[in-house]
Amino acid sequence: MPFASYGKQIYHTMATSKSIYANVALICCNIIWACDYPFYNLVLGKYVSPTAMVTASLIIAAIFSLVPLLWERAERVEPYDRAKILGAAILMGLVRKLCMMFGLAHTSPIDGSIISTTTPLLVLILSVSAGIERLTKGQVVGLLLGMAGTMAIIITSNSDHHETSSLFGNILIIVSACVSAAYMVW
């Protein structure tokens, strides 16, 4: 009996440590992601064009995706899945990234990041429209509040408080969020 309880304790400790590592990794990812928009805003238009930034990020991502081939064999992709992969690459790699980079070149990083937080709201709307999800009262309230905040940012983007923002940049960021949401629901 004591051995069995000791085994459970070891398992619980291992599960807890994995959970801690996972949470620390998620926090680190969010910190890096939070630095994205201010970095892009500093660089885009001044040192690098949005098209060059998208091209560089896609080339780097392609190279990093090949690294696992050093120790694993490539899987065969069925012909009918190739169209899906190509569609996903065009949606997320080109359309979303181009809209995001050109949008960030014309708006403030604060407005861009706040508008990008609407992606989960858009995912919910698309999921409900596709019949995948059902709306609850809490989701409706959250959806309305989130959309109201986003609309307030877009509408006031030409005011004195948002001197580095433009309506064009904010609209491109919302298009980027819409493309991300469509991809996630797809």
C-alpha positions in Angstrom: 0.0 0.0 0.0 2.7 2.6 0.8 4.4 2.0 -2.5 1.1 2.6 -4.4 0.5 5.9 -2.7 4.2 6.9 -3.3 3.7 6.1 -7.0 0.6 8.3 -7.1 2.6 11.1 -5.4 5.4 10.9 -8.0 2.9 10.9 -10.8 1.1 13.9 -9.3 4.5 15.8 -8.9 5.5 15.0 -12.5 2.1 16.1 -13.8 2.4 19.3 -11.8 5.9 20.1 -13.0 4.8 19.5 -16.6 1.9 21.8 -16.0 4.2 24.5 -14.6 6.6 24.1 -17.6 3.7 24.4 -19.9 2.4 27.5 -18.2 5.8 29.1 -18.1 6.2 28.4 -21.8 2.8 30.0 -22.5 3.7 33.1 -20.5 7.0 33.4 -22.5 5.2 33.0 -25.8 2.7 35.7 -24.8 5.6 38.0 -23.7 7.3 37.5 -27.1 3.9 38.0 -28.9 3.3 41.2 -26.9 6.6 42.6 -28.2 5.7 41.8 -31.9 3.5 44.8 -32.6 5.7 47.5 -31.0 8.7 46.0 -32.9 6.9 45.9 -36.2 5.7 49.4 -35.7 9.2 50.6 -35.1 10.6 48.8 -38.1 7.9 48.9 -40.7 8.0 51.7 -43.2 11.2 53.2 -41.7 13.7 50.3 -42.2 11.8 47.5 -43.9 8.8 47.5 -46.1 5.8 45.4 -45.1 6.2 43.2 -48.1 9.9 42.5 -47.3 8.9 41.7 -43.7 6.3 39.2 -44.8 8.7 37.6 -47.3 11.4 37.3 -44.7 9.1 35.8 -42.1 7.7 33.2 -44.6 11.2 32.2 -45.7 12.4 31.8 -42.1 9.2 29.8 -41.2 9.8 27.6 -44.2 13.4 26.9 -43.2 12.5 26.2 -39.6 9.7 23.8 -40.7 12.4 21.8 -42.5 14.5 21.3 -39.4 12.6 18.2 -38.2 13.6 16.5 -41.4 17.1 16.2 -40.0 15.9 13.4 -37.6 12.5 12.3 -39.0 11.2 11.2 -42.4 8.7 13.4 -44.2 5.1 12.2 -44.2 3.4 11.7 -47.4 0.6 14.3 -48.0 -2.5 13.0 -49.8 -3.3 14.9 -53.0 -6.7 16.0 -51.7 -5.0 17.5 -48.6 -2.6 19.5 -50.7 -5.3 22.0 -51.7 -6.2 22.5 -48.0 -2.6 23.1 -47.0 -2.2 25.5 -49.9 -5.4 27.3 -48.9 -4.2 27.6 -45.3 -0.8 28.8 -46.3 -2.4 31.5 -48.6 -4.8 32.6 -45.9 -2.4 32.7 -42.9 0.9 33.2 -44.6 0.0 35.8 -47.2 -3.4 37.4 -46.7 -3.3 37.7 -42.9 0.4 38.6 -42.7 0.2 41.2 -45.5 -2.9 42.8 -43.9 -1.2 42.8 -40.5 2.1 44.3 -41.7 0.6 47.0 -43.9 -2.0 47.7 -41.1 0.8 48.0 -38.5 2.7 50.3 -40.8 -0.3 52.7 -40.7 -1.5 52.4 -37.1 -0.3 52.4 -33.5 0.8 49.1 -31.9 -1.7 49.7 -29.1 -4.6 50.0 -31.5 -3.4 47.1 -33.6 -3.1 44.8 -30.6 -6.4 45.8 -29.1 -8.2 45.3 -32.5 -6.4 41.9 -32.8 -8.0 40.8 -29.5 -11.3 40.6 -31.4 -10.1 37.4 -33.2 -11.7 35.1 -30.5 -14.9 37.1 -30.9 -14.9 36.6 -34.6 -14.1 32.9 -34.1 -17.2 32.7 -31.9 -19.4 34.5 -34.5 -18.2 32.3 -37.3 -18.6 29.1 -35.2 -22.2 30.0 -34.4 -22.9 30.9 -38.0 -21.5 27.6 -39.2 -23.6 25.7 -36.6 -20.5 24.5 -34.6 -21.2 26.5 -31.4 -24.3 27.7 -29.5 -24.4 31.1 -28.0 -25.0 31.6 -24.3 -26.1 34.8 -22.6 -22.6 35.4 -21.2 -21.1 35.0 -24.7 -23.6 37.5 -26.2 -22.7 40.1 -23.5 -18.9 39.5 -24.0 -19.3 39.6 -27.8 -21.2 42.9 -27.7 -18.7 44.5 -25.2 -15.7 43.3 -27.3 -17.2 44.6 -30.6 -18.2 47.9 -29.0 -14.6 48.4 -27.8 -13.2 47.6 -31.2 -15.6 49.9 -33.0 -14.8 52.7 -30.6 -11.1 52.3 -31.4 -11.7 52.2 -35.1 -14.0 55.2 -35.1 -11.7 57.4 -32.9 -8.6 56.4 -34.8 -8.4 59.8 -36.5 -8.7 61.7 -33.2 -5.9 63.6 -31.4 -5.4 60.7 -28.9 -4.4 58.4 -31.7 -1.9 60.5 -33.6 0.0 57.5 -35.1 -3.2 55.6 -36.1 -5.2 55.7 -39.3 -8.6 54.3 -40.2 -6.9 52.5 -43.1 -4.4 50.8 -40.8 -7.1 49.8 -38.3 -9.3 48.3 -41.0 -6.3 46.2 -42.3 -5.8 44.9 -38.8 -9.5 43.9 -38.5 -9.2 42.2 -41.9 -6.2 40.3 -40.6 -8.2 39.3 -37.5 -11.1 38.2 -39.7 -8.8 36.0 -41.8 -7.3 34.4 -38.7 -10.8 33.7 -37.4 -11.9 32.2 -40.7 -8.8 30.0 -40.7 -9.4 28.8 -37.1 -13.0 27.8 -37.8 -12.1 26.2 -41.1 
